[in-house]
Amino acid sequence: MDNILNIEDINFQSLKFSNIKESRGGSYVSELENVKYINLPKSLSKEGFSISNKNCYIDIELNNNTLFDFLKNIDNYFKQMILENSQEWLSFNLTNDQVNDFYESIISYRKKFNRDPYFRLKIPLYKQNIAIRITDEDNVEINSERLPDDEMIFSGILELKGIKFLKQEVVCDIELASIILHNPKPKLNITGLIKEKKNKKNKDKNNEKKSKSNREESNREESNREESKREESKREESNREESNREESKREESNRGESNREESNREESKREESKREESKREENEEVSLSYYKDDLEKDNIDIKSMDNIIKEKKKIINELESKKKNIEDQISQRENKDIISDSYSEIDRREEKRDKIIRKELIDRLRDERNKANTLFAEAQKVMEIYEEKRENALHQVSVVKELEFELSNLE
């Protein structure tokens, strides 16, 4: 690597670019002819190497003002060169706004966090392995096992290749040529590993003893807790049984008392009916004797009087049957009134429940309508953003098509 310059020593006005030529992947490049390699000052990366199937890069935190100003000057000078040489390189005079739209800055900013800007530096790969030399401060090569897992302090050499023209953007073609790592992992210490293994075994034994004693202690505590739970459950069970027995005794005594009261009431009813029956018989006998006396006094035929008495008994029986029918009708009407009252109460409850259900449904429908309105408003915002981006994309596509048409005319 000849002519390695420091970033402070670069005179941008002296940079010379070649004519555009086709590169790999269908892109075009304008290479730098007089400056190639630049010293990268000591920098910090909080994530270290990021390697995928096809790409490898490292994000450098731009808390170094010198490096930040250098990268900013590269962006400004490269955009100036594109603007001045657009007719020669592209056969199309680009405006300043078009250059700003197409050119992708090498300085990036994190949008989610309030952090310093960063510089994503590309690293060449060969068969998914890093294809540059990595050394420590003593110029000793470092393998992948000694690379830091996250934060990395390093310096190195940058290769500034030129300007690359892609389909939708123009970028600065720059990558890392070599790297000096200032915080590598220490080399393996064999005796230290043996001691560490022994210490680990002893520590594992001590931990095993402690865990065993802890398990035994926890088992004892668990058994004590279970024993206390069993005793507590036994006490509760005995208390429940005792309460159930007392409850059953009280119920039994209540049932016996109610049965005695019921039998007394029935006995009193039977006695009352017997007394009434005897009174009726006495009244009938009195009435018969009265009638007989009257018949004897008035010399009325007894047989005819018996017939009259039979007719009166028949009339009395008919009146009693009518009375019973009337009482049955009255009881039926009372039952109907009770049933109608119960039905009206049921109807009132059903109506109240229907009102509650309707209110809940209306509230739920209102909530769903509010959610739908919110989602619709968010969708409208997303559509507005999408339409704005779509118009910008169509504008850029139209510009690219004009450039391609001009290029095809030149060819």
C-alpha positions in Angstrom: 0.0 0.0 0.0 1.7 3.1 -1.3 0.8 6.8 -0.6 -1.1 6.2 2.7 -2.3 9.7 3.8 -3.8 11.0 7.0 -7.3 12.5 6.8 -5.9 15.9 7.7 -3.5 15.8 4.7 -6.0 15.3 2.0 -6.5 18.1 -0.5 -9.9 17.4 -2.1 -9.3 19.8 -4.9 -6.4 17.7 -6.1 -8.5 14.5 -6.4 -8.7 13.1 -10.0 -11.6 10.9 -11.2 -11.5 8.5 -14.2 -14.2 8.2 -16.8 -17.2 6.1 -15.9 -16.9 2.4 -16.6 -19.0 -0.6 -16.0 -18.5 -2.6 -12.8 -19.7 -5.9 -11.4 -23.5 -6.2 -10.8 -24.6 -3.8 -13.5 -23.3 -0.7 -11.7 -21.0 2.0 -13.0 -18.0 3.6 -11.3 -15.7 6.6 -11.6 -12.5 5.6 -9.8 -10.0 7.9 -8.0 -6.7 7.9 -9.8 -4.3 9.7 -7.4 -5.4 8.9 -3.8 -6.3 5.4 -2.7 -5.5 4.7 1.0 -6.2 6.8 4.1 -5.3 6.2 7.7 -8.4 5.6 9.9 -7.8 7.1 13.4 -8.7 5.2 16.5 -12.5 4.6 16.5 -15.2 2.9 18.5 -17.8 0.4 17.4 -20.4 -0.7 20.0 -21.6 -3.7 18.0 -18.4 -5.0 16.4 -18.5 -7.0 13.1 -21.8 -7.7 11.5 -21.6 -10.6 9.1 -24.3 -12.0 6.8 -24.3 -14.4 3.8 -23.1 -11.7 1.4 -22.2 -8.6 3.4 -19.9 -7.6 6.2 -19.8 -4.2 7.8 -18.9 -2.4 11.0 -20.7 0.7 12.4 -18.3 3.4 13.7 -19.5 5.9 16.3 -18.8 9.4 15.0 -17.9 11.1 18.3 -14.5 12.0 16.7 -15.0 15.5 15.2 -12.0 15.1 12.8 -13.4 11.9 11.3 -16.9 13.4 11.1 -15.7 16.5 9.3 -13.6 14.4 6.9 -16.6 12.2 5.9 -18.8 15.3 5.5 -16.2 16.9 3.2 -16.2 13.7 1.1 -20.0 13.9 0.7 -19.9 17.6 -0.3 -17.0 17.2 -2.7 -18.4 14.1 -4.4 -21.8 15.8 -4.9 -19.9 18.8 -6.4 -18.0 16.5 -8.8 -21.2 14.8 -9.9 -22.9 18.2 -10.6 -19.9 19.5 -12.6 -19.3 16.3 -14.6 -22.9 15.1 -15.1 -22.9 16.2 -18.8 -19.6 14.4 -19.5 -20.4 11.3 -17.4 -24.2 11.0 -18.0 -24.8 13.2 -21.0 -27.4 15.0 -18.9 -27.1 18.2 -16.9 -28.3 17.3 -13.3 -29.6 20.1 -11.0 -28.4 20.5 -7.5 -31.8 19.1 -6.1 -31.5 16.0 -8.3 -27.9 15.4 -7.1 -29.1 15.7 -3.5 -32.0 13.3 -4.2 -29.8 10.6 -5.8 -26.7 10.9 -3.6 -26.7 8.7 -0.5 -24.6 10.1 2.3 -22.0 7.9 4.1 -23.0 9.5 7.4 -26.1 7.8 9.0 -28.3 8.8 11.9 -30.3 6.5 14.2 -33.9 7.5 14.3 -35.1 5.5 17.3 -32.5 6.7 19.8 -30.9 10.1 20.6 -27.4 8.9 19.8 -24.4 10.2 17.8 -24.2 9.7 14.0 -22.4 6.7 12.8 -20.4 5.6 9.7 -21.2 2.1 8.2 -17.9 0.9 6.8 -18.0 -2.0 4.3 -15.5 -5.0 4.8 -14.7 -7.4 1.9 -15.6 -11.0 2.3 -14.2 -14.2 0.7 -16.2 -17.4 1.2 -18.1 -15.8 4.1 -14.9 -15.0 5.9 -13.3 -11.6 6.5 -10.8 -11.0 3.7 -8.6 -8.3 5.3 -5.7 -8.6 7.7 -6.5 -8.1 11.4 -3.7 -7.5 13.8 -3.2 -6.3 17.4 -1.0 -3.3 18.5 2.1 -5.5 18.3 1.4 -6.4 14.6 0.4 -10.0 15.6 -2.4 -11.4 13.5 -5.7 -12.1 15.3 -8.0 -15.0 14.6 -11.8 -15.0 14.9 -11.6 -16.4 18.5 -9.9 -13.3 19.8 -12.4 -10.8 18.3 -14.5 -8.9 20.9 -18.1 -10.0 21.2 -19.5 -6.5 21.2 -17.6 -3.2 21.8 -14.5 -2.8 19.7 -11.7 -0.2 19.7 -9.7 -0.2 16.5 -7.8 1.8 13.8 -6.8 0.8 10.3 -6.5 1.8 6.6 -9.4 2.9 4.4 -9.5 2.3 0.7 -11.3 5.2 -1.1 -12.2 3.8 -4.5 -14.4 6.5 -6.1 -18.0 7.2 -7.0 -20.4 4.3 -7.7 -23.6 4.8 -9.8 -26.4 2.4 -8.9 -29.9 2.1 -10.4 -31.6 4.3 -7.9 -28.8 6.1 -6.1 -25.2 7.3 -6.2 -22.8 6.4 -3.3 -19.2 6.9 -2.2 -17.3 3.6 -2.8 -15.2 3.1 0.4 -14.2 0.1 2.4 -11.8 -1.1 5.1 -8.4 -2.4 3.8 -6.8 -3.5 7.1 -7.5 -3.2 10.8 -5.6 -2.8 14.0 -7.5 -4.1 17.0 -6.8 -2.3 20.3 -8.9 -4.5 22.6 -8.6 -8.1 21.5 -9.4 -11.0 23.7 -6.3 -12.4 25.5 -4.5 -15.4 24.2 -5.3 -18.8 25.7 -3.3 -19.7 28.9 -3.0 -23.5 29.2 -2.1 -23.5 32.9 -4.7 -20.9 33.6 -7.3 -23.2 31.8 -6.2 -26.1 34.0 -6.4 -24.1 37.2 -9.8 -22.7 36.0 -11.0 -26.2 35.4 -9.9 -27.3 38.9 -11.4 -24.3 40.5 -14.6 -24.9 38.6 -14.7 -28.5 39.8 -14.2 -27.4 43.4 -16.8 -24.7 43.0 -19.2 -27.2 41.4 -18.6 -29.6 44.4 -19.2 -26.8 46.9 -22.3 -25.7 45.0 -23.5 -29.3 44.8 -23.1 -29.7 48.6 -24.8 -26.4 49.2 -27.6 -27.3 46.9 -28.0 -30.7 48.4 -28.2 -29.2 52.0 -30.6 -26.6 50.6 -32.7 -29.3 49.0 -32.7 -31.4 52.3 -33.6 -28.3 54.2 -36.4 -27.4 51.8 -37.6 -31.0 51.8 -37.8 -30.9 55.6 -39.6 -27.6 55.5 -41.9 -28.9 52.9 -42.7 -32.1 54.9 -43.3 -29.9 58.0 -45.7 -27.7 56.0 -47.5 -30.7 54.6 -47.8 -32.2 58.1 -49.2 -29.0 59.5 -51.5 -28.7 56.5 -52.7 -32.3 57.1 -53.3 -31.6 60.8 -55.1 -28.4 60.0 -57.3 -30.2 57.4 -58.1 -32.9 60.0 -59.1 -30.2 62.6 -61.2 -28.5 60.0 -62.8 -31.8 59.0 -63.6 -32.7 62.6 -65.0 -29.2 63.1 -67.1 -29.6 60.0 -68.4 -33.0 61.1 -69.2 -31.7 64.6 -71.0 -28.7 63.1 -72.9 -31.1 60.7 -73.9 -33.3 63.6 -75.2 -30.3 65.6 -77.0 -29.0 62.6 -78.6 -32.4 61.9 -79.6 -32.6 65.6 -81.2 -29.1 65.4 -83.0 -30.0 62.2 -84.2 -33.3 63.7 -85.5 -31.5 66.8 -87.1 -28.8 64.6 -88.8 -31.5 62.4 -90.0 -33.3 65.6 -91.4 -30.1 67.0 -93.1 -29.2 63.7 -94.5 -32.8 63.4 -95.9 -32.5 67.0 -97.4 -29.1 66.2 -98.9 -30.5 63.0 -100.4 -33.5 64.8 -101.8 -31.3 67.5 -103.4 -29.0 64.9 -104.9 -32.0 63.1 -106.2 -33.5 66.3 -107.8 -30.2 67.2 -109.3 -30.0 63.8 -110.8 -33.5 64.1 -112.1 -32.7 67.5 -113.6 -29.4 66.2 -115.3 -31.3 63.4 -116.6 -33.9 65.7 -118.1 -31.2 67.9 -119.7 -29.5 65.0 -121.1 -32.8 63.7 -122.5 -33.6 67.2 -124.0 -30.1 67.3 -125.6 -30.5 63.9 -127.0 -33.9 65.0 -128.3 -32.4 68.2 -129.9 -29.5 66.3 -131.5 -31.9 63.9 -132.8 -34.0 66.7 -134.1 -30.9 68.5 -135.7 -29.7 65.3 -137.2 -33.1 64.6 -138.5 -33.4 68.1 -139.9 -29.9 67.8 -141.6 -30.8 64.6 -142.9 -34.0 66.0 -144.3 -32.2 69.0 -146.0 -29.8 66.7 -147.4 -32.6 64.6 -148.7 -34.4 67.6 -150.3 -31.1 68.9 -151.7 -30.2 65.5 -152.6 -33.8 64.6 -150.5 -33.5 61.4 -149.7 -36.7 59.5 -146.1 -37.8 60.5 -145.4 -39.3 57.1 -146.2 -36.1 55.4 -143.9 -34.2 57.8 -141.1 -36.7 57.1 -141.5 -36.0 53.5 -141.2 -32.3 54.3 -138.2 -32.9 56.4 -136.6 -34.9 53.5 -137.3 -32.1 51.1 -135.8 -29.5 53.5 -132.7 -31.8 53.9 -132.5 -31.9 50.1 -132.7 -28.2 49.9 -130.0 -27.9 52.6 -127.7 -30.3 50.7 -128.3 -28.3 47.5 -127.5 -25.0 49.3 -124.3 -26.6 50.8 -123.2 -27.8 47.4 -123.8 -24.4 45.9 -121.9 -22.9 48.8 -119.0 -25.2 48.1 -119.1 -24.4 44.4 -119.0 -20.7 45.2 -116.1 -21.2 47.6 -114.2 -23.2 44.9 -114.9 -20.4 42.4 -113.6 -17.8 44.8 -110.4 -19.8 45.5 -109.9 -20.3 41.7 -110.2 -16.5 41.2 -107.7 -15.9 44.0 -105.3 -18.4 42.5 -105.7 -16.7 39.1 -105.0 -13.3 40.7 -101.8 -14.7 42.3 -100.7 -16.3 39.1 -101.4 -13.1 37.1 -99.4 -11.2 39.8 -96.5 -13.6 39.5 -96.7 -13.4 35.7 -96.7 -9.6 35.8 -93.7 -9.7 38.1 -91.9 -12.1 35.7 -92.8 -9.8 32.8 -91.4 -6.8 34.7 -88.1 -8.7 35.4 -87.9 -9.8 31.8 -88.4 -6.2 30.6 -85.8 -5.0 33.0 -83.3 -7.6 31.9 -84.0 -6.8 28.2 -83.4 -3.1 28.9 -80.0 -4.0 30.5 -79.1 -6.3 27.6 -80.0 -3.6 25.0 -78.0 -1.0 26.9 -74.9 -3.3 27.0 -75.3 -4.0 23.2 -75.6 -0.3 22.4 -72.5 0.5 24.5 -70.6 -2.3 22.8 -71.6 -1.1 19.4 -70.6 2.5 20.3 -67.1 1.2 21.4 -66.7 -0.8 18.2 -67.8 2.3 16.1 -65.2 4.5 17.9 -62.5 1.8 17.4 -63.5 1.6 13.7 -63.3 5.4 13.3 -59.9 5.5 15.0 -58.6 2.7 12.7 -60.1 4.5 9.6 -58.3 7.8 10.6 -55.0 5.9 11.1 -55.5 4.2 7.7 -56.1 7.6 6.0 -52.8 8.9 7.5 -50.9 5.8 6.3 -52.5 6.3 2.8 -51.4 10.0 2.7 -47.8 9.0 3.6 -47.9 6.2 1.0 -49.2 8.6 -1.7 -46.5 11.1 -0.9 -43.7 8.5 -1.1 -45.3 7.1 -4.3 -45.2 10.5 -5.9 -41.5 10.9 -4.9 -40.7 7.5 -6.3 -42.5 8.2 -9.6 -40.6 11.4 -9.9 -37.3 9.6 -9.4 -38.3 6.9 -11.8 -39.1 9.5 -14.4 -35.6 11.1 -13.9 -33.9 7.7 -14.2 -35.8 6.9 -17.4 -34.7 10.2 -18.9 -31.1 9.4 -18.0 -31.4 5.9 -19.4 -32.9 7.3 -22.6 -30.1 9.8 -22.9 -27.5 7.0 -22.3 -29.1 4.8 -24.9 -29.0 7.7 -27.4 -25.3 8.2 -26.7 -24.6 4.5 -27.2 
